[in-house]
Amino acid sequence: MESDLINRFSGTAEEIGILIGKSIGGKKFLNNISKMIEAVNNSYGINYKKLKNESMFWFENLPEDYQKELEGISRGANFPIEKIAQWYFSSMCTDNGCTSFITKTKDSCWIGRNNDYLLPESWGHINIIEVDNKIPVMLFGLEGDIFSGTGFNKEKLWIHYNHLPVWDIPLEYRKKLSPFVFIRKALESCKSVDEVERLLQNTVRDGGMNLFVVDGKNNQSSVFECSSQLYKKRRIESSYIAGANHYSEIKVPAGCNFDFKDSIKRQEKVENLLLKNKKGLSLQKMIDILSNSEVEQNNNLSGTVYSNIVCPADNLIYFAYDGFPAASKGNWQKIEWEW
């Protein structure tokens, strides 16, 4: 039986947007958007004038199909497109965390992932989006979300990213992809780790990523450190690799005063726990790693809002979202679906 957390939308980009908008309704959608923008403001502060003035520039430089999808949501829910643009643009004001690992056995490859953000009660939504002539994708996120930092596609490709700070964002908006937009584009167009890397080579991002990619067809995996204009593949020197929110391979320029202490601590803790279990990890041991008090986050207003444990080769996805912090307090469940 397919999980009742899953919503399916198929058709053209415009048709999908209209279906999403109608499924939620304008009043509820606007309330959700207002809650998120308020939460961002409470945690980080928002320049509302900049939000109003620049969010539509961001929207107008999205790939055309995504513009059509968001315009469809606007029509389906009957509220202004400007509100949707402000919703997504507001997330660029944050410096959210996240902690992840990949661990390999003889026959499989597993991913563990804590997504850290705001409004923990809002993240129990999985959207399967099947755009005509594109690879069907599964996105974990907010209600009505067409973008996400976490996803899976019909080609057994799992992709997610942890936030990284950057110093090299080009001033112009044109042709830049936000990391969460990059994830959607990669899932819809890529069938392998190599294809994701080629997409990185041909894009400029407006944010940084510790990008985790696993291909379940052959258990190939990579972690890419990405600034806006650079990327570098991290070396995997053991049967596992962990990452949080700092650079390990790319040299950060002098003068960038990024505070990586907490990120380094989380990553080292995960590495130590993986090393202790290098002979093999059960599902429960992987849950224990993500729910360790030195790994998952709880800062009252923000923290681990959802967690995933995944084996792409076997189409196994476990998801915790309905507790805070999610890894330790959520109800872990296996997601059932068919493409």
N, C-alpha and C positions, 0 to 999 in steps of 0.2 A: 504494500500500500504506500502510495506517495505521501510524504510528510505534509501535514497540514500547514507547515510554515512556508511552503512553496507556492509562489504565484507564477503563472505562465502567461507569456505575451508573445504573439507571433504575428507576422505580416510585414508590411513596409515600415520604415522608420516612423512615418507619420501615423499610420494605423496603430502601431504599438504605443506611441505616446498618448493618443486619444483613449485607448483602452486603459492605460495606467491612470490617467487623470480621472476617468469616469469611475474606475474601481474604488478610488479613495474619496473623491468628491472635494469640491473647492473649500468648504468650511473646515474639514478635517485637515486637508493638505496645508492650508494657510496657517492653521494652528500649529501643526508640526514644524513648519518653517520658522514661525515666530519663536517657538520654544528653543530651537537650535540656535538661532541668531542671538537670542537673549543669553543662552548658556555660554556661547563664545564670548560675548561681551562681558559677562560676569567673570569669566576666567582669564581673559586676555585683553579685553578692551577693544572696542571697534571704533574706527573713524567712520561714522555713518555717512559723512559727506563723500568720502572716498568710496565707500561701499556703493552708494547710489550712483556716483559718476563713473566708476570703473568697471562695475560688474557687467554692464552691457557690452563694453569693449571686449571683455573676456568671452562673453557669449558669442559675439559676432565673429570671433576668430576660432571657434570650435569647428571641427570637421562638419561639412554640410549635413550629413545624415544625423548627427547628434543635435544640431540646431533644429532639424525637422522633428526629431523625437521630442525635444523639450517644448517646441511650439505646439505639438500635438497634446502634450500633457496640459499645457496652458488652456487649450481649447476644450479638452475633455473635462477638466476640472472647473473651467470658466473663471479663471483669475489671471492677473497680468503675468506675462513672461518675465517682467522685471523682477518679480518676487522669486522666481525659480533661479534666475541668474544670481541674485543676492544670496540665496541659500548656499549655492555651491561656492561662490566667491568668498563667503565668510569663512569657510574652512581653511582658506589660505592664510588666515590670520593666526593660525594655531601652530604649535610645535609639538604635536602629539608624539607619544612614545611608540611602543610595540617591541616585543621580544620574540624571536623565532629560532627554530633549529631544523636541520635536515639530518637524519640518521639513516645509514645504509646497512642492510644485512645482505646475505648472499643472494637472496631472491627478491628483495623488495627495497623500497625507498619510502620513508615516512617523513612527514612534515608536522611540526608543532608550531602553533602560532597564537600569540596573545595580541589582540588588537586593543590598543589603549586610546580612549577618547572621552567624550562628554555624553551625558544623558544615557546612563546604562540601561534604562528601561525601554529604550527605543530601537534596539538593534536586532530584534528577533525576526528578521525578514530575509527571505531568500527569493530572488527573482531569476527565473529562467527566461531569457530573452532570445528569441529566434527571429532574427531579421532576414528577410529574403536574400538568398545568395551569400550569406555570411555563416561562419561557424556558430552554432548555438552555444550560449554561455550561461553560466550560473554565477550570480553575484550575491555576496553576503553584505548586508547593509541596512539602511533605513527603509521605511515604507516608501515605495514609489521611486527608489533610487535606480537610476540607469548607469551610474558610475560607482566604483567601489575600489577599495584597496586590496580586495581579496576575491579571487574567482577561480573557476574551473571551466573547461570547455569540453565539447564532445570528442575532441581529439586526445583526451586524457592529459591535457596540459594544465597544470596548476601554477598560478602566478599570484604572488602577493608582495607587498612592499612595506618596509618600516621607514618612517620619516627620517630624512637626513637634512640638516641645515645646509644652505648653499651660499656662495659668494659671487656667482658668475651668471646671474639671471640677466639676459639681454633686456634692454630698456623697452623695446617695442613688443607689443603683444602678439604680433603676427607670427603664425606658424609655431607657437609654443604650445606644448601639451601639458596640462596639469597631470601630476602623477596618477591620480585616480582615473583620468581620461586615457592615459597611456595604457593602464591595465585593461580597460574595456577594449581598446583598439587592438592590443596584442592578443587578447583572448579570441577576438572575432576574426583575426587575420593570420594567426601563427599556428603551426602544427608541430613545432620543434623548438628546442632551446636555441639552436642556431638561428632560426627565423626571428626569435625574440631579440637576439643580439643584433641582427641586421636592422631591426626596427629601431633599436637604441642608436645605432650608427647614423640613422637618417632622421632623427628627431632632436629637437631642443625642448627641454622641460622647464617649467617654471617653479620646480621644487626638486629636492633631492630624494633618492630612494636607495635603500638597501633592498635590492630586488631579488626575491627568491623564485626560482623557476624549476619545476620538476616535470619531466615527460614520462607519463606512466606507460607509454608504449615500449620504452626501452630502459627505463629507470635512469636516464641521463638527468643530471641536475647541475645547476650553477647558481652562484650568488654574485650579483653585479652591484658594485658600489657606483652610484650615479650622482654626480652633481648636475647642474643644468645642462652643461655642454660637454662634460667629460664622463667617461665610465671606465671602470676597470674590473676585470673578473677576479674574484678572490680565489686564492689558492686553497684547495681542500686537501689537507695533508693527512687526514685520518678517515675514519668511517663516519665522521660527523662534522658538522659545521654549525656555528651559532652566530647570531647577529642581533644587534639592538639598534642604537641610534647614533653611532659614531663611525668614523672612517678608520679602516685598518690598512688599506692599500693606497688610496689616494692621499697625497700630502696636502694638508690644509695650509693655505697661504699664511704667512706671518701677518699678524694684525687681526685675525679672525678670533674673537674671544668666545668661542663656543665652550660651554661647560659640559664635558662628556663624562664626568665622574660617575653619575648614577647609571648611565648607559654601559660604561665599562664594567661596573660592578654586576649589573644584571647579566651581561654576556658571559663574564667569567664564572658566575654561579652556574649558569646553564652548562657551560663547558665542563666544569668540575662534576656536575651531576651526570652528564653523558659519559664522561671518562669512567666513572664508578660503575656504569652499566654497559660497558663497551661490548660485553658478550651477548647482549640482547635486551631489548626493551619491550615489555608488555604494554598494552594499552594503559593499564593503571599506572605504570611507572612513568609513562609519558605525561599523563594527567598530573601526576605528582610533581614533575618538573615544572610544568606551566603554572601550577598552583602554589609552588614554593613561595613563601612570604618575601623572599629576596628577589623574586622574578616577577610575579604579577604585581600590579600597581593599584593603590587605593589612596587617592589624594582628596577624598571627600567629594569634590566637584567633578573629578575625572579619575580615570583608572581603566582597568581591564573590562571592557564592555562586552566582548565576546571572544571565544577561543575556538580553535579548530585543531583537530588531529586527523591527518589524511594519509591514505595510501592510494595514490592515483592509479597504480597498475590494477588494483582490484576494485576501483570505484568505491572505496571506503571513505566516508566522511563522517566524522563525529563533531558535534557542535554543542557548545554551551553558551547560553546567553541570558537566561532568566534568573540571574543572581548577580550580586556585586560584592567583590570582584568575581568575574564570571568563571574563571578556571577552578576556583575553590568552592564557590557558592552556587554556581549554576548547575542545572540538571543536564548532564551529558547525555546526548541522544544520537543515535545513528540516523543519518539522513537517507531516506529511501526515495528514489526517483527513477524515471526512465527518460531518455532523450526523445 
